[in-house]
Amino acid sequence: MNVTQPVVRARWCDIGRIADLVTETLAPTGLGAWLVPDERRRPTILTAVARIWIEHALLFGDAFLLPNGTAATVWFHRYRPIPPPARHADRLTEACGAHLDRFLQFDQALAARRPTEAHNHLALLAAPGPAESGHAAAALAGAQQWMDTLGLPTYAEVFTDDDQELFRRHAYTQRDAVPLGDHTIGHSMWRLSPPWKGRSSRNVRSPVRRPLVLPHNNPSTRWALR
């Protein structure tokens, strides 16, 4: 009997698609508008910055896609110190231009509240469209299955009421508020690793990857991001 994988591990060739998903998810939000007030330039800047971090996650973490390519999660394995991305300052300056200070403020606000204990960090949940579509829930649930096999707590930051509710349904509890500027408030969320029955010694970080057929990236304003 064929069993469909709930998520598939992303490869380097999937970075562009994940970047598109992040931009489509973030650009319409209050956080996206705070980071890049210039609506015309917002998609280009968000995708360029996001690409930096997606590439870095494929070196120091994991990224997963729904098999139909409609949602993705990007994770860092923070059980040891992670170096910054290569040429991070130069790439970020080039990507952000006049908006650099806001991205630096954002990064600093998140880093100041990040747990010091070992954990897996959900850095990006990209699922464009209404919550009713179920794409965000499916992407989180599928990726969480793999994270739970690693035996560490998981951590995330959320910036919408819908995401707070979604993470609570997946056993996350709220930790700290993350103030950004005058109006945008985020929240850090923490999930304890559940007892894992039947844990084996095999490499659980290497699930069988099924072929992933994705649509081509849309032109111009929907590039790849971090």
Summary of the structure (lengths in Angstrom):
residues: 226
radius of gyration: 16.8
end to end distance: 37.2
largest distance: 54.6
contacts: 693
relative contact order: 0.22
helix: 41%
strand: 19%
